[in-house]
Amino acid sequence: MFNALKDQAVEIDTKLKTLRKQCTTFAIGYIEKDESKQHSVREAITAARDELRECTADCDSLVEQTQSLFTLLTLADKAADEIYDSVIKLYHEQGVKVPPIELENIPVGFPTHLLPVPEPDGTTEEEEAAAKDEEEQQQQQNSGSECDSEGFISEIFITRPPGEEGLAPETPMIKRDANVKEYIGHLQKVLMDERVLINDIIISHWHHDHIGGVDDILEVIDNKDTCNVWKFPRADAPEPELRSAKLKELKDGQTFTTEGATLKVIHTPGHTTDHVVLVMQEDNSLFSADCILGEGTTVFEDLYQYMKSLETILNAKPTVIYPGHGNIINDPTERVTEYINHRNHREKQIFAVFEANPDKQYSEMDIVRTVYKETPEQLWAAAAYNVNHHLKKLTTEGKLLECVDQEGGNSWKYVPAASL
């Protein structure tokens, strides 16, 4: 169908070029004083006008067919994603490794960049970095934000009553994509069975999937008037408001102690300006919220701050990481190092463009066309989002200079003696 539409477009374009040439001839011919020649020109103009109307109708038809095709492609793409997710889920439920994709079985002409990234099987570091970068770009393109609607919360931890150590053996965890209202009854039962109260709620950051369910919890606990709700202040916007409580200001280094557990707050901006992680000092485990995820990479507001926060987490040497989304991370040093290397790899590629042409200015799309030339163009807008973060980080570090032209456009240039 694509070829048929392309052929129609070429045919219409050819007709329009012919009509443009005829218009020039008509203009010259109409100057003639000979009445018979003028009559012939008028007839030719009428015929050309009719042909132009036909071209217009053909164009309208072509547009409608193209729109229909893209609608069908969108539906097909969604259906394919659902089928693929179901198949992968079946493999995981059976404990069977997902087999690698046999490229020789892919039809000729199929866009291979749309194929899912297979599980690790000895691929090179460069290939893994490229795959992760493209996956992240697609996530940015599809969502642009990872905040869910109100009524969602990431996790709740409940301790045992006085005299007993450690977290409850079946610590309830309300994850993202789970509506809190469905869990309120379960939460109430656990509180009653464990004979505990929730005295403090610590919010990791302002995103709705981490704060949206707090009111629902406060409305059902017996001590809502004395329960403290803590959150680190935002530096760039007003604080969200809760119906049932006022937020108390959380501080970097603040500790919370209960039977068998001491939690230390560490400010880790980048994902958001108010983001914090919690370290359980007894075993040095770390609750990373959205700074480190169980799967894939996270988005961020400020890459410069985010990279510093990754170094902070790495230096904390956690024994295990409990992320806000995804599976528990049992190899925290390796995972955090992987996050850092992934960002540094892309940054070195971007900075190398400026080093190679130190006197030239580049816009973010100039960088995208160079660094992401092997990436499908439909992902370039998402890639530009990532590139912009890297350019701002390099500017903050004094390695690039941001320039603004008379029309308000932004470009960047190399600062001599800068190096990574």
BELTAUR-V264157 format. One line per field, one symbol per residue. ss: DSSP state (H for helix, E for strand, L for the rest). A space follows every 10 residues. Layout:
ss=???
This chain:
ss=LHHHHHHHHH HHHHHHHHHH HHHHHHHHHH LLLLHHHHHH HHHHHHHHHH HHHHHHHHHH HHHHHHHHHH HHHHHHHHHH HHHHHHHHHH HHHLLLLLLL LLHHHLLLLL LHHHLLLLLL LLLLHHHHHH HHHHHHHHHH HHLLLLLLLL LLLLLLLLEL LLLLLLELLL LLLLLLLLLH HHLHHHHHHH HHHHLLLLLE EEELLLLHHH HLLHHHHHLL LLLLLLLEEE EELLLLLLLL LLLLLLEEEE LLLLEEEELL EEEEEEELLL LLLLLEEEEE LLLLEEEEEL LLLLLLLLLL LLHHHHHHHH HHHHHHLLLL EEELLLLLEL LHHHHHHHHH HHHHHHHHHH HHHHHHLLLL EELHHHHHHH HLLLLLHHHH HHHHHHHHHH HHHHHHLLLE EEEELLLLLE EEEELLLLLL
